[in-house]
């Protein structure tokens, strides 16, 4: 009997063990599932909101949102106002020959008033043209009249009949741009790929780029430009640089083409362009303060002339030599003479000609007074002149 009871107990134990194991496994499974679900916030309201938030972020990133809509929306809004500008050269009415296309670039319709519309482009796009033609976004071609052009800023204004002009670009602001913001360039690369779009970012909002107008190897001007990595190729010049709202923030001007260097394009900031466009439209030129000298950077003068005829002290190594002072000009009336060496304007150091132009054009206006510090025969002197607009 004892053996039977033991056998019976062993039998009962054998039957109970699987049941307990199953119950314990079930409970542990439920706990694990609960923890996993809680960890991922699947069933709750908060988890749903978090998932939605993540989805929205990814979508926004994919569309390229940066203070506006998508790239496609910005382009759709502004591209119709970007045109092609064709430069015709040659032609002789007495010989019966017609001007021939010599090059092309881009332009932007920025204003429409009555029966006239106005287009901004680059100076180098229209330079030397005997005839200009504009191709609108719909393919229509209309003659254009050059109202004015400026080599320093590389800007020009064209006038066209507004009858076929339907779209005018909205003007944005360039003064508040920051590196990393999205930028879109629209133009006609290679002269025939109309309406081409390239996108990138603002690489630098206030870069200075040297300008040599007469190609003599000397810097004539430091142009304030926007640097972008949005591709700007030949033919894009004069086109639009826009923000994500489709607003004009710059006029595409040039691209540095160097071996192993890509993604460096430049645009003239719209805030700098607008006052110049007003002058070009009204006067045919940009009205700038005039001093009345023919300047040469001291660094371009061979050092043997520092003693004679300049008679400079040894410590003076930088400045602007007065090659000629015109009588009746602000400089002439203030007493400046040939071989004077200007070192400061209003206490601001002047080391080269581009410094002088930048200070006068950016900081002064017609009618302003300027204190000039200069050296003559080894002595430092000062005089005050009043800037005019005579050029």
For each residue, the residues with C-beta under 8 A, 3 or more apart:
1: 4 5
2: 5 6
3: 6 7
4: 1 7 8
5: 1 2 8 9
6: 2 3 9 10
7: 3 4 10 11
8: 4 5 11 12
9: 5 6 12 13
10: 6 7 13 14
11: 7 8 14 15
12: 8 9 15 16
13: 9 10 16 17
14: 10 11 17
15: 11 12 18 19
16: 12 13 19 20
17: 13 14 20 21
18: 15 21 22
19: 15 16 22 23
20: 16 17 23 24
21: 17 18 24 25
22: 18 19 25 26
23: 19 20 26 27
24: 20 21 27 28
25: 21 22 28 29
26: 22 23 29 30
27: 23 24 30 31
28: 24 25 31 32
29: 25 26 32 33
30: 26 27 33 34
31: 27 28 34 35
32: 28 29 35 36
33: 29 30 36 37
34: 30 31 37 38
35: 31 32 38 39
36: 32 33 39 40
37: 33 34 40 42 43
38: 34 35 41
39: 35 36
40: 36 37 47
41: 38 44 46 47 48 50 51
42: 37 47
43: 37 47
44: 41 47 48
45: 48 49
46: 41 49 50
47: 40 41 42 43 44 50 51
48: 41 44 45 51 52
49: 45 46 52 53
50: 41 46 47 53 54
51: 41 47 48 54 55
52: 48 49 55 56
53: 49 50 56 57
54: 50 51 57 58
55: 51 52 58 59
56: 52 53 59 60
57: 53 54 60 61
58: 54 55 61 62
59: 55 56 62 63
60: 56 57 63 65
61: 57 58 64 65
62: 58 59
63: 59 60 69 70 71
64: 61 70 71 182 199 244
65: 60 61 68 69 70 244
66: 181 182 243 244
67: 181 243 244 245
68: 65 73 74 243 244 245 246
69: 63 65 73 74 244 245 246
70: 63 64 65 73 74 244
71: 63 64 74 75 182 184 197 199 244
72: 75 76
73: 68 69 70 76 77 246
74: 68 69 70 71 77 78 184 242 243 244 245 246
75: 71 72 78 79 184 186 197 242 246
76: 72 73 79 246
77: 73 74 170 245 246
78: 74 75 81 82 169 170 186 240 242 246 247 248
79: 75 76 82 137 186 195 197
80: 137 138 166 167
81: 78 108 109 110 137 167 168 169 240
82: 78 79 106 107 108 109 137 169 186 187 188 195 239 240
83: 106 107 108 109 119 134 135 136 137
84: 104 105 106 107 134 135 188 191 194
85: 104 105 106 107 119 121 125 126 132 133 134 144 158 238
86: 101 103 104 132 133 134 135
87: 101 102 103 104 105 125 126 127 128 129 132
88: 91 99 100 101 102 129 130 131 132 133
89: 99 100 102 128 129 130
90: 97 99 100 102 130
91: 88 97 98 99 100 130 131
92: 95 96 97
93: 96
94:
95: 92
96: 92 93
97: 90 91 92
98: 91
99: 88 89 90 91 130 131
100: 88 89 90 91
101: 86 87 88 104
102: 87 88 89 90 128 129
103: 86 87 125 191
104: 84 85 86 87 101 125 188 191 192 235
105: 84 85 87 121 122 124 125 187 188 191 235 236 237 238 239
106: 82 83 84 85 121 125 186 187 188 235 236 237 238 239 240 252
107: 82 83 84 85 119 120 121 125 134 158 238 239
108: 81 82 83 119 120 121 169 238 239 240 248 251
109: 81 82 83 112 117 118 119 165 167 168 169
110: 81 118 119 120 168 169 171 248 277
111: 117 118 168
112: 109 116 117 118 162 165 168
113: 116 117 118 162
114: 162
115: 161 162 163
116: 112 113 159 160 161 162
117: 109 111 112 113 159 160 161 162 165 168
118: 109 110 111 112 113 147 157 158 159 160 277 281
119: 83 85 107 108 109 110 134 144 157 158 159 160
120: 107 108 110 155 156 157 158 238 251 273 277
121: 85 105 106 107 108 125 126 155 156 158 237 238 251
122: 105 125 126 154 155 156 237 238 251 252 253
123: 126 127 149 150 151 153 154 155 156
124: 105 127 154 237
125: 85 87 103 104 105 106 107 121 122 156 237 238
126: 85 87 121 122 123 129 132 146 149 156 158
127: 87 123 124 149
128: 87 89 102
129: 87 88 89 102 126 132 146
130: 88 89 90 91 99
131: 88 91 99 143
132: 85 86 87 88 126 129 143 144 145 146 158
133: 85 86 88 141 142 143 144
134: 83 84 85 86 107 119 141 142 143 144 158 160
135: 83 84 86 139 140 141 194
136: 83 139 140 141 142 164 165
137: 79 80 81 82 83 167 194 195
138: 80 164
139: 135 136
140: 135 136 164
141: 133 134 135 136
142: 133 134 136 160 161 164
143: 131 132 133 134 160
144: 85 119 132 133 134 158 159 160
145: 132 158 159 160
146: 126 129 132 149 156 157 158
147: 118 157 158 159 280 281 284
148: 156 157 279 280 281 283 284 285 286
149: 123 126 127 146 155 156 157 280
150: 123 153 154 155 156 276 280 285 286
151: 123 154 213
152: 211 213 220 221 223 286 357 361
153: 123 150 223 268 272 273 276 286
154: 122 123 124 150 151 211 223 253 254 268
155: 120 121 122 123 149 150 251 268 273 276 277 280 286
156: 120 121 122 123 125 126 146 148 149 150 238 280
157: 118 119 120 146 147 148 149 277 280 281
158: 85 107 118 119 120 121 126 132 134 144 145 146 147
159: 116 117 118 119 144 145 147 281
160: 116 117 118 119 134 142 143 144 145 165
161: 115 116 117 142 164 165
162: 112 113 114 115 116 117 165
163: 115
164: 136 138 140 142 161
165: 109 112 117 136 160 161 162 168
166: 80
167: 80 81 109 137
168: 81 109 110 111 112 117 165
169: 78 81 82 108 109 110 240 242 246 247 248
170: 77 78 245 246 247 248
171: 110 247 248 270 274
172: 242 243 245 247 248 249 270
173: 176 177 247 249 270 271
174: 177 205 226 249 250 269 270 271 272
175: 269 271
176: 173
177: 173 174 181 202 205 226 249 269
178: 181 202 205
179: 201 202 203 204 205
180: 201 202
181: 66 67 177 178 201 202 243
182: 64 66 71 199 200 201 202 243 244
183: 199 200 201 202 226 228 230 241 242 243 249 250
184: 71 74 75 197 198 199 200 230 241 242 243 244
185: 197 198 199 200 228 230 231 232 236 239 240 241 242 252 265 267
186: 75 78 79 82 106 195 196 197 239 240 242
187: 82 105 106 196 232 235 236 237 238 239 240 252
188: 82 84 104 105 106 191 192 193 194 195 196 235 236 239
189: 193 196 231 233 234 235 236
190: 193 233 234 235
191: 84 103 104 105 188 234 235
192: 104 188 235
193: 188 189 190 196 235
194: 84 135 137 188
195: 79 82 137 186 188
196: 186 187 188 189 193 236
197: 71 75 79 184 185 186
198: 184 185 230 231 232
199: 64 71 182 183 184 185 230
200: 182 183 184 185 203 228 229 230 231 263
201: 179 180 181 182 183 228 229 230
202: 177 178 179 180 181 182 183 205 226 227 228
203: 179 200 207 227 228 229 263 264
204: 179 207 226 227
205: 174 177 178 179 202 226
206: 224 226 269
207: 203 204 224 225 226 227 266
208: 222 223 224 225
209: 222 223 225 266
210: 219 221 222 223 354
211: 152 154 219 220 221 222 223
212: 215 216 217 218 219 220
213: 151 152 220 221
214: 220
215: 212
216: 212
217: 212
218: 212 297 300 353
219: 210 211 212 222 352 353 354
220: 152 211 212 213 214 353 354 357
221: 152 210 211 213 354 357 358
222: 208 209 210 211 219 354 358
223: 152 153 154 208 209 210 211 268
224: 206 207 208 269 272
225: 207 208 209 250 253 266 267 268 269
226: 174 177 183 202 204 205 206 207 241 249 250 266 267 268 269
227: 202 203 204 207 264 265 266
228: 183 185 200 201 202 203 232 241 250 265 266 267
229: 200 201 203 263 264 265
230: 183 184 185 198 199 200 201 241 265
231: 185 189 198 200 236 263 265
232: 185 187 198 228 236 237 239 252 254 255 265 266 267
233: 189 190 236 255
234: 189 190 191 237 255
235: 104 105 106 187 188 189 190 191 192 193
236: 105 106 185 187 188 189 196 231 232 233 239 252 255 265
237: 105 106 121 122 124 125 187 232 234 252 253 254
238: 85 105 106 107 108 120 121 122 125 156 187 251 252 253
239: 82 105 106 107 108 185 186 187 188 232 236 251 252
240: 78 81 82 106 108 169 185 186 187 248 250 251 252
241: 183 184 185 226 228 230 248 249 250 251 252 267
242: 74 75 78 169 172 183 184 185 186 245 246 247 248 249
243: 66 67 68 74 172 181 182 183 184 246 247 249
244: 64 65 66 67 68 69 70 71 74 182 184
245: 67 68 69 74 77 170 172 242
246: 68 69 73 74 75 76 77 78 169 170 242 243
247: 78 169 170 171 172 173 242 243
248: 78 108 110 169 170 171 172 240 241 242 251 270
249: 172 173 174 177 183 226 241 242 243 267 269 270
250: 174 183 225 226 228 240 241 267 268 269 270 273
251: 108 120 121 122 155 238 239 240 241 248 267 268 270 273
252: 106 122 185 187 232 236 237 238 239 240 241 265 266 267
253: 122 154 225 237 238 266 267 268
254: 154 232 237 265 266
255: 232 233 234 236 264 265 266
256: 261 264 265 266
257: 261
258: 261
259:
260:
261: 256 257 258 264
262:
263: 200 203 229 231
264: 203 227 229 255 256 261
265: 185 227 228 229 230 231 232 236 252 254 255 256
266: 207 209 225 226 227 228 232 252 253 254 255 256
267: 185 225 226 228 232 241 249 250 251 252 253
268: 153 154 155 223 225 226 250 251 253 272 273
269: 174 175 177 206 224 225 226 249 250 272 273
270: 171 172 173 174 248 249 250 251 273 274
271: 173 174 175 274
272: 153 174 224 268 269 275 276
273: 120 153 155 250 251 268 269 270 276 277
274: 171 270 271 277 278
275: 272 278 279
276: 150 153 155 272 273 279 280 286
277: 110 118 120 155 157 273 274 280 281
278: 274 275 281 282
279: 148 275 276 282 283 285 286 287
280: 147 148 149 150 155 156 157 276 277 283 284 285 286
281: 118 147 148 157 159 277 278
282: 278 279
283: 148 279 280 286 287
284: 147 148 280
285: 148 150 279 280 391
286: 148 150 152 153 155 276 279 280 283
287: 279 283 366 389
288: 360 361 389 391
289: 360 361 364 365 366 368 387 388 389
290: 329 330 366 387 388 389 390 391
291: 329 330 331 356 360 370 385 387
292: 325 326 328 329 330 331 332 388 390
293: 322 323 324 325 326 329 331 336
294: 322 323 324
295: 320 321 322 323 342 353 356
296: 300 301 320 321 323 353
297: 218 300 301 320 321 351 352 353
298: 301 316 317 318 319 320 321 341 352
299: 318 351 352
300: 218 296 297
301: 296 297 298 305 306 310 321
302: 305
303: 306
304: 307
305: 301 302 308 309 310
306: 301 303 310 312 316
307: 304 310 311 312
308: 305 311
309: 305 339
310: 301 305 306 307 321 339 341 375
311: 307 308 375 376 377 378
312: 306 307 316 341 375 378
313: 316 375 378
314:
315:
316: 298 306 312 313 319 341 343 375
317: 298
318: 298 299 343 349 350 351 352
319: 298 316 341 342 343 350 351 374 375
320: 295 296 297 298 341 342 343 350 352 353 355 356
321: 295 296 297 298 301 310 339 340 341
322: 293 294 295 325 331 336 337 338 339 340 341 342 374
323: 293 294 295 296 338
324: 293 294 338
325: 292 293 322 329 331 332 336 337 338 340
326: 292 293 329 331 332
327: 332
328: 292 332 333
329: 290 291 292 293 325 326 332 333 388 390
330: 290 291 292 333 334 385 386 387 388
331: 291 292 293 322 325 326 334 336 385
332: 292 325 326 327 328 329 335 336
333: 328 329 330 385
334: 330 331 372 383 384 385
335: 332 383
336: 293 322 325 331 332 340 342 372 374 383 385
337: 322 325 340 376
338: 322 323 324 325
339: 309 310 321 322 376
340: 321 322 325 336 337 374 375 376
341: 298 310 312 316 319 320 321 322 374 375 376
342: 295 319 320 322 336 345 350 356 372 373 374
343: 316 318 319 320 349 350 373 374 375 380
344: 347 348 349 350 371 372 373
345: 342 348 350 356 359 360 370 371 372 373
346: 359 370 371
347: 344 371 373
348: 344 345 359
349: 318 343 344 355
350: 318 319 320 342 343 344 345 355 356 359
351: 297 299 318 319 355
352: 219 297 298 299 318 320 355 356
353: 218 219 220 295 296 297 320 356 357
354: 210 219 220 221 222 357 358
355: 320 349 350 351 352 358 359
356: 291 295 320 342 345 350 352 353 359 360
357: 152 220 221 353 354 360 361
358: 221 222 354 355 361 362
359: 345 346 348 350 355 356 362 363 364
360: 288 289 291 345 356 357 363 364 370 387
361: 152 288 289 357 358 364
362: 358 359
363: 359 360
364: 289 359 360 361 368 370 387
365: 289 368 387
366: 287 289 290 387 388 389
367: 386 387 388
368: 289 364 365 386 387
369: 384 385 386 387
370: 291 345 346 360 364 384 385 386 387
371: 344 345 346 347 382 383 384
372: 334 336 342 344 345 382 383 384 385
373: 342 343 344 345 347 380 381 382
374: 319 322 336 340 341 342 343 380 381 382 383
375: 310 311 312 313 316 319 340 341 343 378 379 380 381
376: 311 337 339 340 341 379 381
377: 311
378: 311 312 313 375
379: 375 376
380: 343 373 374 375
381: 373 374 375 376
382: 371 372 373 374
383: 334 335 336 371 372 374
384: 334 369 370 371 372
385: 291 330 331 333 334 336 369 370 372
386: 330 367 368 369 370
387: 289 290 291 330 360 364 365 366 367 368 369 370
388: 289 290 292 329 330 366 367
389: 287 288 289 290 366
390: 290 292 329
391: 285 288 290
